[in-house]
Amino acid sequence: MDDLNYLFLRQQMERTLAESAKNAAAREAHEEMARQYELEIERKSGGRIIFPWHRHDGAADPGTDQLISELPTPSASS
């Protein structure tokens, strides 16, 4: 589990760096690093952790115990 914790930490750091990047090249580089960490998290978890934005159809595999799901976007009234 320590490996997954490290990967999640790095993934979150890269997402944060991408959001605060001053130019498109830096943003894209950090987003790509975050995607690579996400793929490694999916691999190391044996598919139990799936980042929905990696799926082409947006649906989880039936029979999997998905631990990460896409959160709904907050409404204007929230």
DRENTORKOL-3810 file (N, C-alpha, C; in nm, 4 decimals):
REM DRENTORKOL-3810
@n.u->0.0822; n.v->-0.1203; n.w->0.0000; ca.u->0.0000; ca.v->0.0000; ca.w->0.0000; c.u->0.0865; c.v->0.1265; c.w->0.0000
@n.u->0.2050; n.v->0.1168; n.w->0.0578; ca.u->0.2931; ca.v->0.2334; ca.w->0.0590; c.u->0.3245; c.v->0.2794; c.w->-0.0824
@n.u->0.3406; n.v->0.1836; n.w->-0.1742; ca.u->0.3670; ca.v->0.2206; ca.w->-0.3135; c.u->0.2507; c.v->0.3015; c.w->-0.3706
@n.u->0.1291; n.v->0.2592; n.w->-0.3417; ca.u->0.0121; ca.v->0.3324; ca.w->-0.3918; c.u->0.0039; c.v->0.4709; c.w->-0.3294
@n.u->0.0338; n.v->0.4817; n.w->-0.2006; ca.u->0.0314; ca.v->0.6129; ca.w->-0.1364; c.u->0.1300; c.v->0.7075; c.w->-0.2031
@n.u->0.2492; n.v->0.6575; n.w->-0.2320; ca.u->0.3504; ca.v->0.7390; ca.w->-0.2999; c.u->0.3011; c.v->0.7812; c.w->-0.4383
@n.u->0.2434; n.v->0.6869; n.w->-0.5124; ca.u->0.1941; ca.v->0.7183; ca.w->-0.6466; c.u->0.0820; c.v->0.8214; c.w->-0.6421
@n.u->-0.0089; n.v->0.8083; n.w->-0.5448; ca.u->-0.1162; ca.v->0.9071; ca.w->-0.5296; c.u->-0.0591; c.v->1.0444; c.w->-0.4955
@n.u->0.0395; n.v->1.0481; n.w->-0.4081; ca.u->0.1031; ca.v->1.1747; ca.w->-0.3733; c.u->0.1624; c.v->1.2406; c.w->-0.4967
@n.u->0.2385; n.v->1.1635; n.w->-0.5745; ca.u->0.3012; ca.v->1.2179; ca.w->-0.6952; c.u->0.1962; c.v->1.2614; c.w->-0.7969
@n.u->0.0893; n.v->1.1819; n.w->-0.8128; ca.u->-0.0170; ca.v->1.2148; ca.w->-0.9078; c.u->-0.0814; c.v->1.3486; c.w->-0.8690
@n.u->-0.1109; n.v->1.3654; n.w->-0.7402; ca.u->-0.1719; ca.v->1.4894; ca.w->-0.6942; c.u->-0.0775; c.v->1.6077; c.w->-0.7104
@n.u->0.0499; n.v->1.5864; n.w->-0.6844; ca.u->0.1474; ca.v->1.6940; ca.w->-0.7028; c.u->0.1530; c.v->1.7371; c.w->-0.8490
@n.u->0.1538; n.v->1.6403; n.w->-0.9393; ca.u->0.1594; ca.v->1.6734; ca.w->-1.0823; c.u->0.0324; c.v->1.7455; c.w->-1.1273
@n.u->-0.0835; n.v->1.7031; n.w->-1.0778; ca.u->-0.2087; ca.v->1.7723; ca.w->-1.1122; c.u->-0.2057; c.v->1.9170; c.w->-1.0613
@n.u->-0.1541; n.v->1.9368; n.w->-0.9410; ca.u->-0.1443; ca.v->2.0715; ca.w->-0.8848; c.u->-0.0466; c.v->2.1564; c.w->-0.9656
@n.u->0.0674; n.v->2.0986; n.w->-1.0010; ca.u->0.1649; ca.v->2.1724; ca.w->-1.0815; c.u->0.1069; c.v->2.2065; c.w->-1.2191
@n.u->0.0290; n.v->2.1169; n.w->-1.2763; ca.u->-0.0336; ca.v->2.1436; ca.w->-1.4063; c.u->-0.1302; c.v->2.2608; c.w->-1.3952
@n.u->-0.2087; n.v->2.2629; n.w->-1.2880; ca.u->-0.3063; ca.v->2.3710; ca.w->-1.2700; c.u->-0.2394; c.v->2.5070; c.w->-1.2528
@n.u->-0.1214; n.v->2.5084; n.w->-1.1913; ca.u->-0.0544; ca.v->2.6361; ca.w->-1.1653; c.u->0.0526; c.v->2.6703; c.w->-1.2685
@n.u->0.0671; n.v->2.5879; n.w->-1.3713; ca.u->0.1706; ca.v->2.6120; ca.w->-1.4731; c.u->0.1479; c.v->2.7451; c.w->-1.5439
@n.u->0.2566; n.v->2.8118; n.w->-1.5738; ca.u->0.2500; ca.v->2.9440; ca.w->-1.6378; c.u->0.2378; c.v->2.9363; c.w->-1.7894
@n.u->0.2676; n.v->2.8206; n.w->-1.8483; ca.u->0.2570; ca.v->2.8102; ca.w->-1.9941; c.u->0.2050; c.v->2.6722; c.w->-2.0326
@n.u->0.1596; n.v->2.6622; n.w->-2.1567; ca.u->0.0961; ca.v->2.5392; ca.w->-2.2050; c.u->0.1918; c.v->2.4199; c.w->-2.2050
@n.u->0.3177; n.v->2.4425; n.w->-2.2396; ca.u->0.4135; ca.v->2.3315; ca.w->-2.2447; c.u->0.4337; c.v->2.2703; c.w->-2.1061
@n.u->0.4492; n.v->2.3548; n.w->-2.0056; ca.u->0.4665; ca.v->2.3047; ca.w->-1.8689; c.u->0.3401; c.v->2.2338; c.w->-1.8218
@n.u->0.2243; n.v->2.2930; n.w->-1.8514; ca.u->0.0966; ca.v->2.2323; ca.w->-1.8120; c.u->0.0810; c.v->2.0936; c.w->-1.8743
@n.u->0.1094; n.v->2.0827; n.w->-2.0024; ca.u->0.0979; ca.v->1.9541; ca.w->-2.0719; c.u->0.1958; c.v->1.8516; c.w->-2.0162
@n.u->0.3168; n.v->1.8942; n.w->-1.9828; ca.u->0.4164; ca.v->1.8026; ca.w->-1.9277; c.u->0.3700; c.v->1.7475; c.w->-1.7922
@n.u->0.3176; n.v->1.8350; n.w->-1.7066; ca.u->0.2697; ca.v->1.7910; ca.w->-1.5755; c.u->0.1443; c.v->1.7044; c.w->-1.5887
@n.u->0.0566; n.v->1.7374; n.w->-1.6811; ca.u->-0.0621; ca.v->1.6544; ca.w->-1.7030; c.u->-0.0227; c.v->1.5149; c.w->-1.7512
@n.u->0.0761; n.v->1.5068; n.w->-1.8375; ca.u->0.1221; ca.v->1.3764; ca.w->-1.8865; c.u->0.1848; c.v->1.2949; c.w->-1.7727
@n.u->0.2628; n.v->1.3605; n.w->-1.6876; ca.u->0.3198; ca.v->1.2894; ca.w->-1.5725; c.u->0.2085; c.v->1.2387; c.w->-1.4816
@n.u->0.1065; n.v->1.3204; n.w->-1.4573; ca.u->-0.0067; ca.v->1.2776; ca.w->-1.3737; c.u->-0.0759; c.v->1.1577; c.w->-1.4368
@n.u->-0.0957; n.v->1.1602; n.w->-1.5685; ca.u->-0.1592; ca.v->1.0466; ca.w->-1.6375; c.u->-0.0762; c.v->0.9191; c.w->-1.6213
@n.u->0.0554; n.v->0.9324; n.w->-1.6291; ca.u->0.1411; ca.v->0.8152; ca.w->-1.6126; c.u->0.1304; c.v->0.7585; c.w->-1.4708
@n.u->0.1250; n.v->0.8463; n.w->-1.3709; ca.u->0.1048; ca.v->0.7994; ca.w->-1.2333; c.u->-0.0311; c.v->0.7321; c.w->-1.2193
@n.u->-0.1346; n.v->0.7884; n.w->-1.2820; ca.u->-0.2681; ca.v->0.7288; ca.w->-1.2753; c.u->-0.2701; c.v->0.5896; c.w->-1.3375
@n.u->-0.2035; n.v->0.5748; n.w->-1.4499; ca.u->-0.1971; ca.v->0.4430; ca.w->-1.5134; c.u->-0.1227; c.v->0.3431; c.w->-1.4252
@n.u->-0.0177; n.v->0.3886; n.w->-1.3591; ca.u->0.0567; ca.v->0.3005; ca.w->-1.2691; c.u->-0.0282; c.v->0.2636; c.w->-1.1472
@n.u->-0.1063; n.v->0.3579; n.w->-1.0959; ca.u->-0.1972; ca.v->0.3283; ca.w->-0.9845; c.u->-0.2980; c.v->0.2229; c.w->-1.0270
@n.u->-0.3555; n.v->0.2387; n.w->-1.1459; ca.u->-0.4512; ca.v->0.1400; ca.w->-1.1968; c.u->-0.3857; c.v->0.0027; c.w->-1.2084
@n.u->-0.2639; n.v->-0.0002; n.w->-1.2598; ca.u->-0.1923; ca.v->-0.1272; ca.w->-1.2784; c.u->-0.1614; c.v->-0.1924; c.w->-1.1440
@n.u->-0.1044; n.v->-0.1147; n.w->-1.0508; ca.u->-0.0647; ca.v->-0.1709; ca.w->-0.9211; c.u->-0.1842; c.v->-0.2131; c.w->-0.8374
@n.u->-0.3005; n.v->-0.1524; n.w->-0.8599; ca.u->-0.4196; ca.v->-0.1892; ca.w->-0.7828; c.u->-0.4924; c.v->-0.3069; c.w->-0.8460
@n.u->-0.4407; n.v->-0.3577; n.w->-0.9558; ca.u->-0.5058; ca.v->-0.4692; ca.w->-1.0231; c.u->-0.6404; c.v->-0.4320; c.w->-1.0814
@n.u->-0.6574; n.v->-0.3047; n.w->-1.1139; ca.u->-0.7831; ca.v->-0.2590; ca.w->-1.1733; c.u->-0.8901; c.v->-0.2211; c.w->-1.0724
@n.u->-0.8601; n.v->-0.2308; n.w->-0.9439; ca.u->-0.9586; ca.v->-0.1909; ca.w->-0.8430; c.u->-0.9719; c.v->-0.0399; c.w->-0.8371
@n.u->-0.8676; n.v->0.0303; n.w->-0.8723; ca.u->-0.8707; ca.v->0.1768; ca.w->-0.8775; c.u->-0.8658; c.v->0.2153; c.w->-1.0239
@n.u->-0.9705; n.v->0.2850; n.w->-1.0681; ca.u->-0.9811; ca.v->0.3234; ca.w->-1.2086; c.u->-1.0137; c.v->0.4720; c.w->-1.2145
@n.u->-0.9365; n.v->0.5443; n.w->-1.2901; ca.u->-0.9646; ca.v->0.6854; ca.w->-1.3114; c.u->-1.0602; c.v->0.6954; c.w->-1.4295
@n.u->-1.1827; n.v->0.7431; n.w->-1.4075; ca.u->-1.2859; ca.v->0.7418; ca.w->-1.5128; c.u->-1.2435; c.v->0.8131; c.w->-1.6409
@n.u->-1.1599; n.v->0.9141; n.w->-1.6303; ca.u->-1.1205; ca.v->0.9886; ca.w->-1.7502; c.u->-1.0252; c.v->0.9081; c.w->-1.8372
@n.u->-0.9791; n.v->0.7912; n.w->-1.7941; ca.u->-0.8975; ca.v->0.7028; ca.w->-1.8783; c.u->-0.9843; c.v->0.6108; c.w->-1.9621
@n.u->-1.1108; n.v->0.5951; n.w->-1.9260; ca.u->-1.1998; ca.v->0.5041; ca.w->-1.9978; c.u->-1.2620; c.v->0.5776; c.w->-2.1154
@n.u->-1.2724; n.v->0.5097; n.w->-2.2269; ca.u->-1.3299; ca.v->0.5708; ca.w->-2.3465; c.u->-1.4814; c.v->0.5783; c.w->-2.3396
@n.u->-1.5453; n.v->0.4798; n.w->-2.2737; ca.u->-1.6912; ca.v->0.4782; ca.w->-2.2691; c.u->-1.7465; c.v->0.5383; c.w->-2.1404
@n.u->-1.6583; n.v->0.5717; n.w->-2.0439; ca.u->-1.7008; ca.v->0.6346; ca.w->-1.9207; c.u->-1.7670; c.v->0.5414; c.w->-1.8206
@n.u->-1.7770; n.v->0.4123; n.w->-1.8519; ca.u->-1.8439; ca.v->0.3174; ca.w->-1.7629; c.u->-1.7421; c.v->0.2282; c.w->-1.6935
@n.u->-1.7735; n.v->0.1911; n.w->-1.5723; ca.u->-1.6884; ca.v->0.0970; ca.w->-1.4999; c.u->-1.7177; c.v->-0.0436; c.w->-1.5483
@n.u->-1.6183; n.v->-0.1303; n.w->-1.5363; ca.u->-1.6388; ca.v->-0.2710; ca.w->-1.5714; c.u->-1.7331; c.v->-0.3338; c.w->-1.4709
@n.u->-1.8318; n.v->-0.4101; n.w->-1.5167; ca.u->-1.9195; ca.v->-0.4774; ca.w->-1.4225; c.u->-1.8390; c.v->-0.5775; c.w->-1.3398
@n.u->-1.8722; n.v->-0.5872; n.w->-1.2139; ca.u->-1.8050; ca.v->-0.6835; ca.w->-1.1282; c.u->-1.6781; c.v->-0.6314; c.w->-1.0645
@n.u->-1.6374; n.v->-0.5089; n.w->-1.0936; ca.u->-1.5185; ca.v->-0.4557; ca.w->-1.0282; c.u->-1.5617; c.v->-0.3703; c.w->-0.9107
@n.u->-1.4788; n.v->-0.3677; n.w->-0.8108; ca.u->-1.5028; ca.v->-0.2857; ca.w->-0.6932; c.u->-1.4275; c.v->-0.1555; c.w->-0.7154
@n.u->-1.4881; n.v->-0.0643; n.w->-0.7895; ca.u->-1.4217; ca.v->0.0592; ca.w->-0.8284; c.u->-1.4094; c.v->0.1503; c.w->-0.7074
@n.u->-1.2885; n.v->0.1971; n.w->-0.6805; ca.u->-1.2636; ca.v->0.2792; ca.w->-0.5639; c.u->-1.2582; c.v->0.4283; c.w->-0.5947
@n.u->-1.2386; n.v->0.4650; n.w->-0.7194; ca.u->-1.2378; ca.v->0.6052; ca.w->-0.7588; c.u->-1.3447; c.v->0.6225; c.w->-0.8632
@n.u->-1.4285; n.v->0.7215; n.w->-0.8447; ca.u->-1.5300; ca.v->0.7501; ca.w->-0.9444; c.u->-1.5336; c.v->0.8982; c.w->-0.9705
@n.u->-1.5871; n.v->0.9331; n.w->-1.0836; ca.u->-1.5979; ca.v->1.0725; ca.w->-1.1201; c.u->-1.7019; c.v->1.1381; c.w->-1.0337
@n.u->-1.6669; n.v->1.2514; n.w->-0.9749; ca.u->-1.7606; ca.v->1.3240; ca.w->-0.8910; c.u->-1.8457; c.v->1.4149; c.w->-0.9782
@n.u->-1.9726; n.v->1.4305; n.w->-0.9425; ca.u->-2.0558; ca.v->1.5223; ca.w->-1.0202; c.u->-2.0047; c.v->1.6648; c.w->-1.0054
@n.u->-2.0240; n.v->1.7419; n.w->-1.1089; ca.u->-1.9853; ca.v->1.8822; ca.w->-1.1050; c.u->-2.0850; c.v->1.9564; c.w->-1.0173
@n.u->-2.0370; n.v->2.0409; n.w->-0.9251; ca.u->-2.1301; ca.v->2.1142; ca.w->-0.8400; c.u->-2.2210; c.v->2.2039; c.w->-0.9235
@n.u->-2.3455; n.v->2.2110; n.w->-0.8852; ca.u->-2.4399; ca.v->2.2956; ca.w->-0.9587; c.u->-2.4216; c.v->2.4404; c.w->-0.9164
@n.u->-2.4766; n.v->2.5294; n.w->-0.9933; ca.u->-2.4659; ca.v->2.6729; ca.w->-0.9644; c.u->-2.5325; c.v->2.7068; c.w->-0.8322
@n.u->-2.6295; n.v->2.6278; n.w->-0.7908; ca.u->-2.7002; ca.v->2.6551; ca.w->-0.6662; c.u->-2.6279; c.v->2.5999; c.w->-0.5437
@n.u->-2.5187; n.v->2.5243; n.w->-0.5640; ca.u->-2.4465; ca.v->2.4653; ca.w->-0.4499; c.u->-2.3627; c.v->2.5682; c.w->-0.3789
END
